[in-house]
Amino acid sequence: MNCKQEDFAICTRSASGNEGAIVSVIAFLGIVPGYIGSDRWLVKSSGRLLHDGRGNVVSHLQDQQLRPVSGLPDAETANYKQFGTDLA
């Protein structure tokens, strides 16, 4: 799983134009009837409405579509620490 409850995340993949949407991850739903995937999260968008491929407004996204917004990736943080700069 990419996300966990209470994360902020960005939608990185979408066939419906949701890329770039910032969401708050509310709760794990698992399977949502009528949608592909068993890893769906209930989310709340911070600005725009989210849509599915049929044009319906939705409040859930698949985990694989989301990336937590948590700052620098671990590899980059490790590189900064290597040069004596602690970013934590």
DSSP file (Angstrom, degrees, kcal/mol; ACC not computed):
  #  RESIDUE AA STRUCTURE BP1 BP2  ACC     N-H-->O    O-->H-N    N-H-->O    O-->H-N    TCO  KAPPA ALPHA  PHI   PSI    X-CA   Y-CA   Z-CA
    1    1 A M              0   0    0      0, 0.0    63,-0.0     0, 0.0     3,-0.0   0.000 360.0 360.0 360.0 138.3    0.0    0.0    0.0
    2    2 A N        +     0   0    0     64,-0.1     2,-0.2    65,-0.0    62,-0.1   0.848 360.0  40.4 -81.8 -38.3    1.2    3.5   -0.8
    3    3 A C        -     0   0    0     64,-0.1     2,-0.3     4,-0.1    60,-0.0  -0.611  58.9-161.7-113.4 166.7   -1.1    5.4    1.6
    4    4 A K    >   -     0   0    0     -2,-0.2     3,-1.9    21,-0.0    21,-0.2  -0.945  45.3 -70.6-139.4 163.8   -2.4    5.1    5.1
    5    5 A Q  T 3  S+     0   0    0     -2,-0.3    21,-0.2     1,-0.3    22,-0.1  -0.246 118.3  21.5 -56.2 139.2   -5.3    6.7    6.9
    6    6 A E  T 3  S+     0   0    0     19,-2.7    -1,-0.3     1,-0.3    20,-0.1   0.408  91.8 133.6  80.4   3.2   -4.8   10.5    7.6
    7    7 A D    <   -     0   0    0     -3,-1.9    18,-3.1    18,-0.2     2,-0.4  -0.409  54.7-133.4 -71.2 156.0   -2.1   10.9    4.8
    8    8 A F  E     +A   24   0A   0     61,-0.3    61,-3.1    16,-0.2     2,-0.3  -0.927  37.3 178.2 -99.5 139.5   -2.2   13.8    2.4
    9    9 A A  E     -AB  23  68A   0     14,-2.6    14,-3.0    -2,-0.4     2,-0.4  -0.944  27.7-133.4-142.4 160.5   -1.6   12.4   -1.1
   10   10 A I  E     -AB  22  67A   0     57,-2.5    57,-1.8    -2,-0.3     2,-0.7  -0.936  26.6-121.8-113.8 139.5   -1.4   13.5   -4.7
   11   11 A C  E     + B   0  66A   0     10,-2.3     9,-3.2    -2,-0.4    55,-0.2  -0.717  33.6 174.0 -79.9 117.8   -3.2   11.6   -7.5
   12   12 A T        +     0   0    0     53,-3.0     2,-0.4    -2,-0.7    -1,-0.2   0.644  62.2  36.7-101.6 -18.6   -0.4   10.6   -9.9
   13   13 A R        +     0   0    0     52,-1.0     2,-0.3     5,-0.1    -1,-0.2  -0.999  62.4 147.3-138.6 134.7   -2.4    8.5  -12.4
   14   14 A S        -     0   0    0     -2,-0.4     3,-0.4    -3,-0.1     5,-0.2  -0.891  36.6-158.9-165.7 135.5   -5.9    8.9  -13.7
   15   15 A A  S    S+     0   0    0     -2,-0.3    -1,-0.1     1,-0.2    37,-0.1   0.392  98.4  58.6 -88.4   1.5   -7.7    8.1  -16.9
   16   16 A S  S    S-     0   0    0     35,-0.2    -1,-0.2    -3,-0.0    35,-0.1   0.237 120.2 -96.8-117.8  11.2  -10.3   10.7  -15.8
   17   17 A G  S    S+     0   0    0     -3,-0.4    -2,-0.1    33,-0.1    35,-0.1   0.705  84.8 125.9  84.0  19.6   -8.2   13.9  -15.4
   18   18 A N    >   +     0   0    0     33,-0.1     3,-2.0     2,-0.1    -7,-0.3   0.461  31.4 130.2 -89.4  -0.7   -7.7   13.6  -11.7
   19   19 A E  T 3  S+     0   0    0      1,-0.3    -7,-0.2    -5,-0.2     3,-0.1  -0.235  71.6  22.0 -55.7 138.5   -3.8   13.9  -11.9
   20   20 A G  T 3  S+     0   0    0     -9,-3.2    -1,-0.3     1,-0.3     2,-0.2   0.307  85.2 140.7  88.3  -9.1   -2.4   16.5   -9.6
   21   21 A A    <   -     0   0    0     -3,-2.0   -10,-2.3   -10,-0.2     2,-0.5  -0.491  45.7-141.5 -68.9 132.8   -5.4   16.5   -7.2
   22   22 A I  E     +A   10   0A   0    -12,-0.2    24,-2.6    -2,-0.2     2,-0.3  -0.845  28.3 179.7 -94.9 129.0   -4.3   16.8   -3.6
   23   23 A V  E     -AC   9  45A   0    -14,-3.0   -14,-2.6    -2,-0.5     2,-0.5  -0.906  31.2-129.1-130.7 156.5   -6.5   14.6   -1.3
   24   24 A S  E     -AC   8  44A   0     20,-2.5    20,-2.0    -2,-0.3     2,-0.7  -0.924  29.5-131.7 -99.8 127.5   -6.8   13.8    2.4
   25   25 A V  E     + C   0  43A   0    -18,-3.1   -19,-2.7    -2,-0.5    18,-0.2  -0.728  32.2 172.6 -85.5 114.8   -7.0   10.0    2.8
   26   26 A I  E     -     0   0A   0     16,-2.7     2,-0.3    -2,-0.7    -1,-0.2   0.933  53.5 -20.0 -91.1 -54.7   -9.9    9.3    5.1
   27   27 A A  E     - C   0  42A   0     15,-1.1    15,-3.4   -22,-0.1     2,-0.4  -0.994  61.4-102.1-159.2 151.8  -10.5    5.5    5.4
   28   28 A F  E     + C   0  41A   0     -2,-0.3    13,-0.2    13,-0.2    12,-0.0  -0.672  33.3 174.3 -79.6 128.3   -9.7    2.3    3.6
   29   29 A L  E     -     0   0A   0     11,-3.0     2,-0.6    -2,-0.4    12,-0.2   0.710  14.2-166.4-103.5 -29.0  -12.7    1.0    1.6
   30   30 A G  E     + C   0  40A   0     10,-1.9    10,-2.0     2,-0.1     2,-0.3  -0.671  64.9  22.4  75.4-121.4  -11.3   -2.0   -0.2
   31   31 A I        -     0   0    0     -2,-0.6     7,-0.2     7,-0.2     5,-0.1  -0.632  64.5-166.1 -83.2 133.6  -13.7   -3.0   -2.9
   32   32 A V    >   -     0   0    0      5,-0.6     3,-2.0    -2,-0.3     7,-0.1  -0.981  32.2-113.4-116.7 117.2  -16.2   -0.5   -4.2
   33   33 A P  T 3  S+     0   0    0      0, 0.0     3,-0.1     0, 0.0    -2,-0.0  -0.192 100.6  22.3 -52.2 132.4  -19.0   -2.1   -6.3
   34   34 A G  T 3  S+     0   0    0      1,-0.2     2,-0.3     0, 0.0    -3,-0.0   0.383 107.8  93.3  92.8  -3.6  -18.9   -1.1   -9.9
   35   35 A Y  S <  S-     0   0    0     -3,-2.0    -3,-0.3     2,-0.1    -1,-0.2  -0.936  75.3-114.7-126.2 147.8  -15.2   -0.1   -9.8
   36   36 A I  S    S+     0   0    0     -2,-0.3    -4,-0.0    -3,-0.1    26,-0.0  -0.481  74.8  42.9 -75.8 145.7  -12.0   -2.1  -10.6
   37   37 A G        -     0   0    0     -2,-0.2    -5,-0.6     1,-0.1     3,-0.2   0.141  62.5-129.5  99.7 148.2   -9.5   -2.8   -7.8
   38   38 A S  S    S+     0   0    0     -7,-0.2    -7,-0.2     1,-0.1    -1,-0.1   0.096  91.7  75.6-116.2  20.1   -9.7   -3.9   -4.2
   39   39 A D        +     0   0    0     -9,-0.1    24,-2.2   -10,-0.1     2,-0.3  -0.258  61.6 149.7-127.7  45.3   -7.5   -1.2   -2.8
   40   40 A R  E     -CD  30  62A   0    -10,-2.0   -11,-3.0    22,-0.2   -10,-1.9  -0.598  28.3-156.0 -89.9 143.0   -9.8    1.9   -2.8
   41   41 A W  E     -CD  28  61A   0     20,-2.9    20,-1.7    -2,-0.3     2,-0.5  -0.892  20.6-123.4-111.7 142.3   -9.5    4.7   -0.3
   42   42 A L  E     -CD  27  60A   0    -15,-3.4   -16,-2.7    -2,-0.4   -15,-1.1  -0.762  45.1-179.2 -76.3 125.8  -12.2    7.2    0.8
   43   43 A V  E     -C   25   0A   0     16,-2.8     2,-0.5    -2,-0.5   -18,-0.2  -0.890  28.4-145.1-130.7 159.2  -10.7   10.6    0.0
   44   44 A K  E     -C   24   0A   0    -20,-2.0   -20,-2.5    -2,-0.3     2,-0.2  -0.990  23.9-134.4-124.7 121.7  -11.6   14.2    0.3
   45   45 A S  E     -C   23   0A   0     -2,-0.5   -22,-0.2   -22,-0.2     5,-0.0  -0.480   3.8-142.4 -76.3 143.3  -10.3   16.5   -2.3
   46   46 A S  S    S-     0   0    0    -24,-2.6    -1,-0.1    -2,-0.2   -23,-0.1   0.519  85.0 -14.2 -84.1  -4.6   -8.7   19.8   -1.2
   47   47 A G  S    S+     0   0    0      1,-0.5     2,-0.2   -25,-0.3    -2,-0.1   0.310 116.1  48.0-156.7 -64.1  -10.1   21.8   -4.1
   48   48 A R  S    S-     0   0    0    -26,-0.1    -1,-0.5     1,-0.1     2,-0.2  -0.518  77.9-100.4 -98.1 162.8  -11.6   20.2   -7.2
   49   49 A L        -     0   0    0     -2,-0.2     2,-0.4    -3,-0.1    -1,-0.1  -0.523  32.8-131.9 -76.5 146.5  -14.1   17.5   -7.7
   50   50 A L  E     -E   58   0B   0      8,-0.6     8,-2.4    -2,-0.2     2,-0.3  -0.809  24.2-163.9 -98.7 141.5  -12.8   14.0   -8.6
   51   51 A H  E     -E   57   0B   0     -2,-0.4     6,-0.2     6,-0.3   -35,-0.2  -0.901  12.1-138.0-125.8 153.6  -14.4   12.1  -11.5
   52   52 A D    >   -     0   0    0      4,-2.2     3,-1.8    -2,-0.3     6,-0.0  -0.401  46.2 -87.0 -94.4-178.3  -14.5    8.6  -12.7
   53   53 A G  T 3  S+     0   0    0      1,-0.3    -1,-0.0    -2,-0.1   -39,-0.0   0.613 127.7  56.0 -67.3 -12.2  -14.2    7.5  -16.4
   54   54 A R  T 3  S-     0   0    0      2,-0.1    -1,-0.3   -38,-0.0     3,-0.1   0.381 120.5-104.9 -99.1   2.2  -18.0    7.9  -16.8
   55   55 A G  S <  S+     0   0    0     -3,-1.8     2,-0.2     1,-0.3    -2,-0.1   0.455  74.2 140.7  89.3   0.8  -18.0   11.5  -15.7
   56   56 A N        -     0   0    0      1,-0.1    -4,-2.2    -5,-0.0     2,-0.3  -0.520  58.0-114.4 -76.5 143.8  -19.5   10.8  -12.2
   57   57 A V  E     -E   51   0B   0     -6,-0.2     2,-0.3    -2,-0.2    -6,-0.3  -0.639  42.5-173.4 -74.6 132.2  -18.2   12.7   -9.2
   58   58 A V  E     -E   50   0B   0     -8,-2.4    -8,-0.6    -2,-0.3     3,-0.0  -0.849  32.3-158.4-127.3 162.5  -16.5   10.2   -6.8
   59   59 A S  S    S+     0   0    0     -2,-0.3   -16,-2.8   -10,-0.1     2,-0.3  -0.022  72.9  73.1-127.0  27.5  -14.9   10.3   -3.4
   60   60 A H  E     -D   42   0A   0    -18,-0.3     2,-0.3   -10,-0.0   -18,-0.2  -0.996  51.0-178.1-143.0 147.5  -12.6    7.3   -3.7
   61   61 A L  E     -D   41   0A   0    -20,-1.7   -20,-2.9    -2,-0.3     2,-0.2  -0.966  33.9-101.5-139.1 155.3   -9.4    6.5   -5.5
   62   62 A Q  E >   -D   40   0A   0     -2,-0.3     3,-1.6   -22,-0.2     4,-0.4  -0.506  29.1-122.8 -75.3 146.8   -7.2    3.3   -5.9
   63   63 A D  G >  S+     0   0    0    -24,-2.2     3,-1.8     1,-0.3    -1,-0.1   0.872 111.4  61.0 -54.9 -40.1   -4.1    3.2   -3.7
   64   64 A Q  G 3  S+     0   0    0      1,-0.3    -1,-0.3   -25,-0.1   -24,-0.1   0.660  99.7  56.8 -66.4 -14.8   -2.0    2.7   -6.9
   65   65 A Q  G <  S+     0   0    0     -3,-1.6   -53,-3.0   -53,-0.1   -52,-1.0   0.564 100.0  76.0 -87.0 -10.2   -3.2    6.1   -8.1
   66   66 A L  E <   -B   11   0A   0     -3,-1.8   -55,-0.2    -4,-0.4   -64,-0.1  -0.769  52.6-171.7-111.9 147.0   -2.0    7.9   -5.0
   67   67 A R  E     -B   10   0A   0    -57,-1.8   -57,-2.5    -2,-0.3   -64,-0.1  -0.984  32.4-118.1-131.9 123.0    1.4    9.0   -3.7
   68   68 A P  E     -B    9   0A   0      0, 0.0     2,-1.0     0, 0.0   -59,-0.3  -0.268  17.7-133.4 -58.5 143.4    1.7   10.3   -0.1
   69   69 A V        +     0   0    0    -61,-3.1   -61,-0.3     1,-0.1     3,-0.1  -0.844  52.9 138.6 -98.3  98.3    2.9   13.9    0.2
   70   70 A S        -     0   0    0     -2,-1.0     2,-0.3     1,-0.5    -1,-0.1   0.171  62.3-101.6-131.1  18.0    5.5   13.6    2.9
   71   71 A G  S    S+     0   0    0     -3,-0.1    -1,-0.5     3,-0.0     3,-0.1  -0.707  80.7   6.0  97.5-151.1    8.4   15.7    1.8
   72   72 A L  S    S-     0   0    0     -2,-0.3     5,-0.0     1,-0.1    -3,-0.0  -0.403  80.9-105.2 -72.0 144.0   11.6   14.5    0.3
   73   73 A P    >>  -     0   0    0      0, 0.0     4,-2.1     0, 0.0     3,-0.6  -0.330  35.8-108.1 -61.3 153.4   11.9   10.8   -0.7
   74   74 A D  H 3> S+     0   0    0      1,-0.2     4,-2.6     2,-0.2     5,-0.2   0.848 117.6  57.4 -53.7 -39.6   14.2    8.8    1.7
   75   75 A A  H 3> S+     0   0    0      1,-0.2     4,-1.7     2,-0.2    -1,-0.2   0.903 108.3  46.0 -61.8 -41.6   17.0    8.5   -0.8
   76   76 A E  H <> S+     0   0    0     -3,-0.6     4,-2.0     2,-0.2    -1,-0.2   0.910 111.6  51.6 -68.1 -41.0   17.2   12.3   -1.2
   77   77 A T  H  X S+     0   0    0     -4,-2.1     4,-2.3     1,-0.2    -2,-0.2   0.913 108.2  52.5 -59.8 -42.8   17.1   12.8    2.6
   78   78 A A  H  X S+     0   0    0     -4,-2.6     4,-1.8     1,-0.2    -1,-0.2   0.882 106.7  53.3 -61.5 -38.7   20.0   10.3    2.9
   79   79 A N  H  X S+     0   0    0     -4,-1.7     4,-0.9     1,-0.2    -1,-0.2   0.900 109.3  48.2 -64.7 -40.3   22.1   12.2    0.4
   80   80 A Y  H ><>S+     0   0    0     -4,-2.0     5,-2.2     1,-0.2     3,-0.7   0.903 110.3  51.2 -66.1 -40.7   21.7   15.5    2.3
   81   81 A K  H ><5S+     0   0    0     -4,-2.3     3,-1.7     1,-0.2    -1,-0.2   0.851 102.1  62.1 -63.9 -33.0   22.6   13.8    5.6
   82   82 A Q  H 3<5S+     0   0    0     -4,-1.8    -1,-0.2     1,-0.3    -2,-0.2   0.828 104.6  48.1 -60.8 -31.9   25.7   12.4    3.9
   83   83 A F  T <<5S-     0   0    0     -4,-0.9    -1,-0.3    -3,-0.7    -2,-0.2   0.253 126.0 -99.6 -96.2  12.6   26.9   16.0    3.3
   84   84 A G  T < 5S+     0   0    0     -3,-1.7     2,-0.6     1,-0.2    -3,-0.2   0.574  84.6 122.9  88.6   9.7   26.2   17.0    6.9
   85   85 A T      < -     0   0    0     -5,-2.2     2,-0.7    -6,-0.1    -1,-0.2  -0.920  47.2-155.6-108.9 115.2   22.9   18.7    6.5
   86   86 A D        -     0   0    0     -2,-0.6    -9,-0.0     1,-0.1    -5,-0.0  -0.796  12.2-178.1 -92.4 117.4   20.1   17.3    8.6
   87   87 A L              0   0    0     -2,-0.7    -1,-0.1   -10,-0.2   -10,-0.0   0.530 360.0 360.0 -92.1  -6.5   16.7   18.0    7.1
   88   88 A A              0   0    0    -11,-0.1    -1,-0.2     0, 0.0    -2,-0.0   0.492 360.0 360.0 -71.6 360.0   14.6   16.4    9.8
